[in-house]
Amino acid sequence: MHARLSRAQIERALRAHRARRYPIPGLRRAAVLIALFHAEPQDQTRLWLLRRPDDGTPHGGQVALPGGKREPGEELGATALREASEEIGLAPEQVELIGVLDELITITRFRVTPYVGWIRGAFEPIPNPREADRVFAVPLEAFAAEPEQHRVSLAGFSPRVDSTRIAGELVWGATFRILRGLVSMVR
């Protein structure tokens, strides 16, 4: 069993971290929110994930962090909060942004900035059915375990990817790399 990851540990690691940026021209900008909270009686830090509807879009059927494309003129932190509100019903004023992680370049040509936020008070998700088939909470510590290898269907290919199976879902790709990176940084 891994040691619990506390808010204090996470904030300390984020303060010491200088997030990397990759200003590559031609990439679309996006932001995601790692919406953390403390769960009792398990005494663990958990986060919200969603499974996108399997609608034929590039990310359809995948497990993701709340997030999406930046609107013109919008700050990326505001993008992450707006998208979390639209997708899972998390009000922006209920989230305290505590840090930012390294940008990630995706195969779908997005430059994604992950924001780490702490949810204030109780929160019950209200999934937007156009954005989420399912919204569920998982322990952050789950991403400390050694990755598994799974085959995924991706643009006509079936590569083996680092992943983890949790809460009956397969988490891989950018979401897996972001969460694995956060846990590695905190440890």
Rosetta blueprint (number, residue, H / E / L):
1 M L
2 H L
3 A L
4 R L
5 L L
6 S L
7 R H
8 A H
9 Q H
10 I H
11 E H
12 R H
13 A H
14 L H
15 R H
16 A H
17 H L
18 R L
19 A L
20 R L
21 R L
22 Y L
23 P L
24 I L
25 P L
26 G L
27 L L
28 R E
29 R E
30 A E
31 A E
32 V E
33 L E
34 I E
35 A E
36 L E
37 F E
38 H E
39 A E
40 E L
41 P L
42 Q L
43 D L
44 Q E
45 T E
46 R E
47 L E
48 W E
49 L E
50 L E
51 R E
52 R L
53 P L
54 D L
55 D L
56 G L
57 T L
58 P L
59 H L
60 G L
61 G L
62 Q L
63 V E
64 A E
65 L L
66 P L
67 G E
68 G E
69 K E
70 R L
71 E L
72 P L
73 G L
74 E L
75 E L
76 L H
77 G H
78 A H
79 T H
80 A H
81 L H
82 R H
83 E H
84 A H
85 S H
86 E H
87 E H
88 I H
89 G L
90 L L
91 A L
92 P H
93 E H
94 Q H
95 V E
96 E E
97 L E
98 I E
99 G E
100 V E
101 L L
102 D L
103 E L
104 L E
105 I E
106 T L
107 I L
108 T L
109 R L
110 F E
111 R E
112 V E
113 T E
114 P E
115 Y E
116 V E
117 G E
118 W E
119 I E
120 R L
121 G L
122 A L
123 F L
124 E L
125 P L
126 I L
127 P L
128 N L
129 P L
130 R L
131 E L
132 A L
133 D L
134 R E
135 V E
136 F E
137 A E
138 V E
139 P E
140 L H
141 E H
142 A H
143 F H
144 A H
145 A L
146 E L
147 P L
148 E E
149 Q E
150 H E
151 R E
152 V L
153 S L
154 L E
155 A L
156 G L
157 F E
158 S L
159 P L
160 R E
161 V E
162 D E
163 S E
164 T E
165 R E
166 I E
167 A L
168 G L
169 E E
170 L E
171 V E
172 W E
173 G H
174 A H
175 T H
176 F H
177 R H
178 I H
179 L H
180 R H
181 G H
182 L H
183 V H
184 S H
185 M H
186 V H
187 R L
